[in-house]
C-alpha cells in the first residue's frame, strides 16, 4: 500500500467510523460495566455506542450509515492507556546509566548527556518512545523535557495524544526570564494543536532544581495562562532530607506555600510524602502520578498509594522516562503497582485489579483534567486498544481485570486508535515506518552521544 492510499484510507476511516462487534468491552474502570459479548461504535473520532452486543437490525443500521465492520471475535477492547509521567526523548539514554542513586544518576550521568542534545535528537528520541508506547496500548502521554517543539512535532506525527511541558530548571535571574518566555511561547503555539490532541502545561522540574523564587514565578505564569502544572515531588529520600534541612519543611509544604497546588497539578512520584503532605495534596485536589518501576529501580522506595487513595487523592500511573525504567509498558507498571503495594502494606486486598486499571485509564484522564478520554463512554474520544487473543501466558483468562493487570504485557496489544484514527493495525503502524525511524534515530544519536560512558561496571566498592 503506498502512502497516498494509506492517507486516503485513514481519512475515510476518520470521516465515517467503525462498528466493533462481539468483543469483551471494558467500558471504564474501576466499576464500569464489562460487556461480553459487547459492541463499540465510533463515528467521526467519537464513541457513539459502547455496550451489549447489538441486535442484527441495529448493526445493519450502523453499516448502512457507513460504519466499517471490525469483528473482534471475543478479543478485549478497552480505553487507551494514559501514561501520566514520562520523558519520552530519554529513549536516547535507555541503558546508558544504570544502578545509581537518583541524584548521582542525574548529576553525574544524565545532565551531562542532556547538555549535548539537540532539537533533532529530541524529535527522534520522542518518536521512538511514541512507537514503543503505541505498541503497548498507550494513547496519551504526559511528557516533560526540553526542545519541546520538537517533541510536540514527534507526538503530532505519531498520532498520539499528549500533555507536554517544557521542563524548567536551574536557573539564575536572567535565564529564568528566558526559560519562562520560551515555555510561554510553547504554550501559545502548541496548546490545542494537532486537532486538539496536544495540550501544554508548565513543567518546573523539581524543588531541588528550581529555587522557590523561580517556582513562584512559574506558578504565577501558569495561573495567568490557565495552564496546569507537572512537577517531580518527593521522589528520593536524599532529596527530601536536603530540602527539609534547607527549608525546614517538606517539598509538598513549600509548593503549597508558593501557591503551586492552586493550579491543576500532577505531582510525579510522591514516594517520600508524610501524612501531613498527603493531607495537603488531598485538600488541594493534586493528582499523583505513581511510577513504581522507576521508584524501585532508583532505590527510592514504594509510594504510599493506598494511604493517598484513602485520603481521596487521584492516583494515576506513569512509566517515567526510558532512562530510569527502562521501558514504557504500562501493563508492566499496573502489575508492579498492585504487587508492590500489597507487599508494602502486607495486605493482598489493597489495590484490587479494577482499581489498578483505573489508575492507567480513567484516573489518568482525571489527573490530566481531560474528561473526554480514559473510558469508553458515548461522546468520549475514540482512544481504543484491542488486545490479541489470549496466548498461553494469559489462558484461560477467567476474569478480564485479572488478565489485564497480572497476565498481560504490552506485547498483547494488537490494534490502537486515537480519536478514531487507526495508528496500529494488527501490530503494524499505519503511518510510521518503524525500521526507518530507528535508523534515523540511530544516526542522530551517533552525532550527540558523549565520546564515552564515563561510568561503567564494575561499580566502585561500597565503604
Ligand atoms: Ni521523571
Boltz pocket constraint, residues with backbone or C-beta under 6 A from the ligand:
constraints:
  - pocket:
      binder: B
      contacts: [[A, 85], [A, 86], [A, 87], [A, 232], [A, 268], [A, 320], [A, 321]]
      max_distance: 6.0
